[in-house]
Amino acid sequence: MARRQTKRSYDLFSAFSYYVPGYTGSIMLIVLLVIGAAIGNATTLGLMAYSEETAKTYGFLISYPLMFIPPMLYAAYQSRKNEFFEGGYLIDSKNFGNFSGVSIAIAVSVATLAAAFALDPINAIMPPMPESLEEMMNSMMEGPLWVTLLSVSVFAPIFEEWLCRGMILRGLLQKIKPIWAIVISAAVFALIHLNPWQAIPAFVFGILFGYVYYRTGSLKLTMLMHCVNNTLSAVIGRMEMFKEADSFMDVFSTGSYISLCVLCIAMVIYFFFRIHSITIPFGQKSGCTPVKFEEEIEGRIEKDSL
């Protein structure tokens, strides 16, 4: 038993299985994220002293992961401390119901694209971004494509989903009603974006991602959804036809735009019904599999193989 636990503890996901934070733990993770952000900003300033061009091109790519090092180290330490004394919940489960892994991956990807278009009217009614913020956002998208994709399509989904769904939501689901756990984790997801132009859509996406995580317990699925959304934004931001547009409304005709919005909203609603059909295992509060249950199954497999 001890040997299996130790082996899993060094896995990227299961290193955090035994830490199930509540309100206090979630606040501590956010405080440590702020400390990490300060470290990241200091690193960027150091890069600027070396080369302003280097800082502009690679600053975010370097400073962004540094933000998450303090909360990840803390969570890993707490999990390790609890490992032999308390039960935990897998940070990444596979409660897919009647879906296969491939079919649910396709379903969440399509739902994410539909939600992105359905949310476009919000972008259309938002006031213009401050010039300084718009320049900062553009600078992130105008660097080398590989830097942009690595930052927004790989790092952001991994680290933000780890914090907002894998840690905060997974913990709160064991302690409060699912609706409030999902809303709180979505609010944290919105908060870390630091501006309303990103925070408002992030909150809505946080609800969508949170509900998928609540039913399936799969962090890989929410990472995929996050990746799809961010990659869509990165690709559109480089297309000439969208560079001067504030929303899809400026690109499509009114009739086509309304029809697509209605279709996408209907697709998202249908997706919620399909995800809702996934049954949460008896005795569990979410799709996150208890670690002890997984160990029991592994023990049976090992016993049968002898």
N, C-alpha and C positions, 0 to 999 in steps of 0.2 A: 504493500500500500504506500509506504513512505517513499519507496523508490520511484513509483509511478508518479506520485505527486510532484516530486522534485524534478523529474524529467519534464513534465508539462509546464512547470513554473518558468522555464526559460523560453517557452513559445511566446510569440508576439502577442497573441490574444489571451491565452490562459494564464499568463503572468499576473493578470488582474482579476481572475475569477473569484478570489476569496475576499475581495474588497467590494462591499455593497453599500455605497454611501447613501446616507439620508440627507436631510436638509443641511446639517452642520458640515458633513463631508463634502457635499456639493459646493457649499460656500468656500470651503477650504481649497477645493480644486480651482475655483474661479480666482481666488486671491493669488494662488500660485501661478495661474495663467497670467495675471497682471504683472507679477514679478518677472515671469519669463518674457513678457512683452518688453519690459524695461531692459532686460538683457539683450533682446533682439534689437531694440532701438540703439542701444549703446554700440552694438556690433556694426550697425549700419553707419553710425557716425564715424566709427573707426575706419570703415571702408571709404567714406567720403574724404577723410583726411588723406588717405592713400591715393584714391582716384575717384573723382566724382562720376566719371563715366562707368567705372566698374561698379560703384554703389548703385547707380541708376539701373544698370542691366542685371546685376546679380544680387543686389541688396536684399530684396524680398525673398528670393530663393534661399538665401543663407539665414536671414533673421527669422523667417516664419517658423521653421521647425524648432528653433531655439525657444520659442514661446512655450512650447508644450513639454519641454524637458523637465522643468520643476514639477508640474502636476503628474507627469508619468512616473517620475522617480518616487514621488510620494505615494501614488496609488500602488506601485509595485511593492514598495516597502510594507504598506499596510496589508496587502494581500499575502505577502510572504509571512508576515507576523501572524496572520489569522489562519494560515494554511492547515495547521495540524490541530486546530482547536474549534473552528467554526466551518459551517457549510458555506458554499458559494453558488454562484450561477454563471454558466458559461457566457462569455461576452459575445460569442458567435455561435448560434444554434442553427438547426435546420428543420424547424417546424413548418414544413411546406404544405401539409395537408395533401390534397389530390394533385397538387402541382408537381411537376418534375423540376429539377434544378434549372434546366434550360428554359422551360416554359415560364417559370416565375421570373427569371432574369429578363426575358423578353417583355413580359407583362409590366414589370416595374419600370423598364426603360421607356416603353411606349407611354405609360402613364406620366412619367416625368416630363417627356416632351410635350404631352398634351397640357399638363399643368403649367408649363412654362409659357405656352401660347395663351392659355386661359387667363393668366395673370397679367397679360400685356396691357389691358385697360388701366390697371393700376399705374403702370409706368407712364401711360399717356396723360394721366391727370396729375401726376406729381410735378411740383415746380421744378425749374431747371436746377441742376447741380451747381453749387458754387464753383467758380472757375478753378480754384486751387485743387478741389477734390476731383474735378473732371480731368485736370491735367495729370494728377496722380494715377487715376484709373487708366487713362490712355497710355501712360508710360509703362504700366504693367503689361499692357496688351501689345505694345509696339516693339518690344524687345525681340530677341530670337524666338522663333516659334517653339523650339524645344524647351526653352526656359519658361515660357508662358504655360505650356501644357504640363510641364513637370510641377509647376507651382499650383495651378488652379485645378488641374485634372487628376493629380496624384496626391500631392501633399495635403491640399485642403480636404478632400474626401477622407483620407486616412486619419488625419489628426482631429479634425472637427467632429467626425462621426465617432471616433474613439471617445472624445470628451462628452458630447451632447447626448448621444444614444448609448454607446457602450458603457459609460460610467454613470452619468447623471440619471438618464432615463431608466437604465437597468436597475439602479439602486432604488429610485423612487417608486418604481412599479411594485416593489416588494413591501412598501410602507404606506402608500396612499392610493386613492382611487386612480385608475388608469387615465381618465380624462385629464385630471390635474397633473399627473406625472408627465403626460404628453405636452400639455400646455406650458408647464414650467421649463421643460427641456427645450421646447421651441422658442421660448422667450430668451433663454440663455444663448441659443443659436443665433437669434436676431441681435442680441446685445453685443456679441463678439464681432459683429460686422461694423459697429461703431457709427453708422450713418443711416438715416431713414430710407435712402434710395436703395440700399441693399437689405436693410433690416426688415422692412415690411414684407417683401417677397420671401426673405429667409424665414420669417415666422410662419408663413403659410406653408412653405416647403417643409419646415420643421414639424408641422402637424402631420403632413403626409408621410414624411420619413418616420416620424415617431409611431404612427399607427401601424406601419409596415413592421417596424421593430417589435412593437407590442404583440402583434399576432404571430410573427415568425421567429423572433429572437435572433434574426440573422443580421449581423453587422456588415457582412459582405454585400447584402442586398442594398442597404442604405448607402454604403460606400459607392456602389454602382450607380444608384440614382443620383447621388451628389456629383459623381464624375460626369454623368450624361448631361446634367444641367449646366455644369461649369464649362464643359467642352463645347456645348452648343453656344454659350455666350462668347467663348474665346474665338470660335470659328466665325460667328456672325460679326464680331467686332473687327475682323480683318477683311470682310467682304465690302467692296466698294459701294454696293447698292444700299448698305446699311450704315455706312460711316456718318452720313448726314441725317440719318433718321433717329428720332427720339423713341419710336416704337414701331411695331409692325403696321400700325395704322397708317404710317407715312409711306408704306411700301405697297400694301394691297388696296384694292378698290374697297369702298365702303361695304358693298354687298358681300364680297368675298371675305372681308375681315369679320363681319358679323357672323356669317355662316360658319367660318372656321372656329370662332370663339364658342359658339353654341355647340358645335361638334366636339370640341376639346373638353368643354365642361361636362357634356354627357359621357365622354370616355372616362373622365376622372371619377364621376359618380359611379359608373359601372365597375370601375376598378375597385373602389371602396367596398362595393357589395361582394365582389369576388374575394378580396382579401378577408372580409368579414366572415366568409364561409369557412376559413381555416379555423379549426377547433383548437382551443388552448387545452393541452393535456390536463386530465383530471388531477386536481390537487395543486395545480400551479396557478400563479397569478398572472403569468404572461407566457409567451413562447420561449422564454429563456430557460434552458434546461438546467436543473439543479446539478451541481458538480457531483454530489454523492450518488445521484442516480446514474450518471455516466460511469462512475467508478464501479458501481454494482454490476452494470452491464458488462464492462470490461473484465471484471472478475469472473463473471459467468463464462465469458468467451474463453478466457485463459484456462478455466477449470475444464471446460468441455474439450479443449484442444490437448489436454494432457492424456 
